[in-house]
Amino acid sequence: MAAEHPEAAKQLSVVAENVGSHLPEVGRDVAEYVIAEIPELKGDVTVIKILQASVAENVATLLHVFENDIPLERIEGPAAALEYARRLAQRGISLSAMVRAYRIGHWRFLQWCLDELKRQDADEDLATATNRRMLQVSFGYIDRVTEHVIVVYQLERDHWLLSQTAARAARVRDILTEKNVDLNWAEPALGYRLRQHHLGLVAWLPTLTGGGEGLALLDRITNEIARKLGCPARPLFVPRDAILSWGWLPLGSHSDVFWKQLSDVVERSDPSVHVCVGSVGYGIEGFRSTHRQAVRTQELAAAADPAPQFTDFSTVAPIALMATNIDDMRAWVWGILGPLAVDDENSARLRETAQIFLDTGCSYTATASAQILHKNTVQYRIRKAEEIMGRPVQKGHTDLEVALHAVHYLGSTLLRARPA
């Protein structure tokens, strides 16, 4: 094998430095490419977020190796990559999908580096040597990291599958996805009656806790809610991963829920716990639909800033059903509210008054009463809001009402930091 070009390491360092100047864009592009190519990874917000973190750390680490000529023996797998392996194992996503993600992501990353090497316009011998070095080091890195994450995945998968809760989770997934389910088999397998009213629930923590304490906390809050609502049996509790759980509250023959009682239990519990619930459903279809609603509500709540501690689907249904893409929703809200979509106190006051004004049938008197304001103050605020938006509040009020409710719930997530 020919000796390496003496300038190859230096040239690769320059390539890495220039690619690294676009690090957020590179990480985002690689993650999006991986998700587009592997259908198994789509549709789960938590998995996608951890994938994005894993990609970002791997890209940053490999560029650091390129730039500083670091021996691969000194490199450990990034923390986010190991956590990603654990989450995939917990959720039953195949090992092959995880390994493919590394291969596909590696290819996309190399495209950035090769394009940058081409822009350097080095002579042919140096470009070839740099390319060879880039491939040798990057394939060595990917081989080292994938070996590590495969071990982590397998250990976590074995641990997860040995637990009774994981077996129950597999049965629940079957019930959620299969159209023809034998209830005489499913109910004993779950230890839960499907021929009754249910309330679907998703509970989660914003960060990982040690020693399984997070799941224990989520289990406690689920059982506490069930007791408060007077459920005739134990709820069905299914860990989804280390910080997120699905639940079904058995309501028996009753379909009424005292929402205030439910929200009080959550809001008086550990402040790190967040809970979202669907609407009451009956039978196996209700089991599925209330769960879908709770999951959709949780995805919305996780995007809110700040994230609310408790949300029920009925209060946010139109927003939850719309918000399949937060970026598109933000653009739509900006189009409706215009300069009123700014994250400051004055705009917040005007939005709140406009929202109550629309909710009360455009009544100045009712709005003043609700806000404990003088009627003239309400009239001034509505007029000011109209001036800022450049349109009457009552014109196209349906879109405006939805936009205001969306901002009220999602907060800073949908707002500009400063006027456009």
Buried (B, 14 or more C-beta within 10 A) or exposed (E): EEEEBEBBBEBBBBBBEBBBEEEEEBBBBBBBBBBEBBEBBEEBEBBBBBBBBBBBBBBBBBBEBBBEEBEEEEBEBBEBBBBBBBBBBBBBBEBEBBBBBBEBBBEBBBEBBBEBBEEEEBEEEBBBBBBBBBEEBBEBBBEBBBEBBBEBBEEBBEEBEEEEBBEBBEBBBEBBEEEEBEEEEBBEBBEBBBEBBBBBBBBBBEEEBEEEEBBEBBBBBBBBBBEBBEBEBBBBBBBBBBBBBBBBBBBEEEBEBEBEEBBBBBEEBEEBBBBBBBBBBBBBEBBBBBBBBBBBBBBBBBBBEEBBBBBBBBBBBEBBEBBEEBEEBBEBBBEBBBBBBBBEEEBBBBBBBBBBBBBBEEBBEBBBBBBEBEBEBBBBBBEBBBEBBEBEBEEEBEBBBBBBBBBBBBBEBBBBEEEE
